[in-house]
């Protein structure tokens, strides 16, 4: 079973940058889509898809991060990255990565990493 592990969260001031990483470990036959969701603080805030990248490199970004965030992947390292620039307070939240097993199509989630943008 694939186990994603995130890193790179922390505190950052508005306008700053942060790079998140998510490395997959475990029994990996092949990796399909990879991506990042985030859940903003507050009761009943839904988790939203921030960015994703397919096995072929096709990408998706939610409108609020277009032009500021960049998702990339290193297939040799089974790792997906999220480069976040020009951060805003509304980017605050728990960022969780997901990785799809390309053989079983099972999706595995990481535990999440907190990103806090404060002034």
C-alpha positions as CSV (number, residue, x, y, z in Angstrom):
1,X,0.0,0.0,0.0
2,X,1.2,3.5,-0.9
3,X,1.8,5.8,2.1
4,X,2.3,9.5,1.2
5,X,4.3,11.7,3.6
6,X,4.1,15.4,3.4
7,X,6.7,18.0,4.5
8,X,7.3,21.7,4.1
9,X,4.5,23.3,6.0
10,X,5.0,26.1,8.5
11,X,4.5,29.8,9.2
12,X,5.0,32.4,6.4
13,X,4.2,36.0,6.0
14,X,1.9,37.3,3.2
15,X,3.8,37.6,0.0
16,X,6.2,34.8,1.0
17,X,6.8,31.4,-0.5
18,X,6.7,27.9,0.7
19,X,7.4,24.5,-1.0
20,X,5.5,21.4,0.0
21,X,6.8,17.9,-0.8
22,X,5.0,14.6,-0.7
23,X,6.9,11.4,-1.0
24,X,5.3,8.1,-1.5
25,X,6.6,5.0,0.2
26,X,5.5,1.4,0.5
27,X,4.5,-1.1,-2.2
28,X,4.4,1.0,-5.3
29,X,3.7,-0.7,-8.7
30,X,3.0,2.6,-10.5
31,X,1.8,6.1,-9.7
32,X,-0.9,7.8,-11.6
33,X,-2.4,11.2,-10.6
34,X,-1.0,13.1,-7.7
35,X,-2.3,16.3,-6.1
36,X,-3.0,18.5,-3.2
37,X,-6.1,19.4,-1.3
38,X,-6.4,21.9,1.5
39,X,-8.8,22.5,4.3
40,X,-9.1,26.0,5.7
41,X,-9.6,26.5,9.4
42,X,-13.2,26.6,10.8
43,X,-16.0,24.4,11.4
44,X,-17.5,22.6,8.4
45,X,-15.0,23.9,6.0
46,X,-14.8,21.5,3.1
47,X,-11.6,20.2,1.7
48,X,-10.9,21.7,-1.7
49,X,-8.7,20.5,-4.5
50,X,-5.9,23.0,-5.0
51,X,-3.8,21.4,-7.7
52,X,-3.3,18.0,-9.4
53,X,-0.9,16.5,-11.9
54,X,-1.5,13.5,-14.1
55,X,0.8,10.8,-15.0
56,X,1.4,12.5,-18.3
57,X,2.1,15.9,-16.7
58,X,-1.2,17.5,-17.3
59,X,-2.1,19.9,-14.5
60,X,-5.1,21.5,-12.8
61,X,-5.3,24.5,-10.5
62,X,-8.2,25.9,-8.7
63,X,-8.8,29.5,-9.8
64,X,-7.6,31.1,-6.5
65,X,-4.1,29.8,-6.9
66,X,-3.5,30.1,-10.7
67,X,-0.4,32.1,-11.4
68,X,0.9,31.7,-7.8
69,X,1.2,27.9,-7.2
70,X,3.0,25.4,-9.3
71,X,2.6,21.6,-9.0
72,X,5.3,19.3,-10.3
73,X,6.4,15.7,-9.9
74,X,9.5,13.6,-9.8
75,X,8.6,10.1,-10.9
76,X,12.0,8.7,-10.1
77,X,11.5,9.8,-6.5
78,X,7.8,9.1,-6.3
79,X,7.4,12.7,-5.1
80,X,5.0,15.5,-5.9
81,X,5.8,19.1,-5.0
82,X,3.7,22.3,-4.6
83,X,5.6,25.5,-5.0
84,X,3.5,28.3,-3.4
85,X,4.4,31.9,-4.1
86,X,2.8,35.2,-3.2
87,X,1.0,33.6,-0.3
88,X,-2.1,35.2,1.1
89,X,-3.8,34.7,4.5
90,X,-6.6,32.9,2.7
91,X,-4.1,30.2,1.7
92,X,-3.9,29.1,5.3
93,X,-5.0,25.5,6.0
94,X,-4.0,21.9,6.2
95,X,-2.5,20.7,2.9
96,X,-2.9,17.0,2.2
97,X,-1.5,15.2,-0.7
98,X,-3.0,12.2,-2.5
99,X,-1.4,9.7,-4.7
100,X,-3.2,7.3,-7.1
101,X,-1.9,3.8,-7.6
102,X,-1.9,3.5,-11.4
103,X,-2.5,-0.3,-11.3
104,X,-5.2,-0.6,-8.6
105,X,-6.4,3.0,-8.9
106,X,-6.5,3.2,-5.2
107,X,-6.0,6.7,-3.8
108,X,-3.9,7.1,-0.7
109,X,-3.8,10.3,1.5
110,X,-1.1,11.8,3.6
111,X,-1.7,13.1,7.1
112,X,-1.5,16.7,6.0
113,X,0.8,19.6,6.8
114,X,-0.2,22.9,8.2
115,X,0.5,26.1,6.3
116,X,-0.2,29.4,8.1
117,X,0.0,32.7,6.4
118,X,0.0,35.5,8.9
119,X,0.8,39.2,9.1
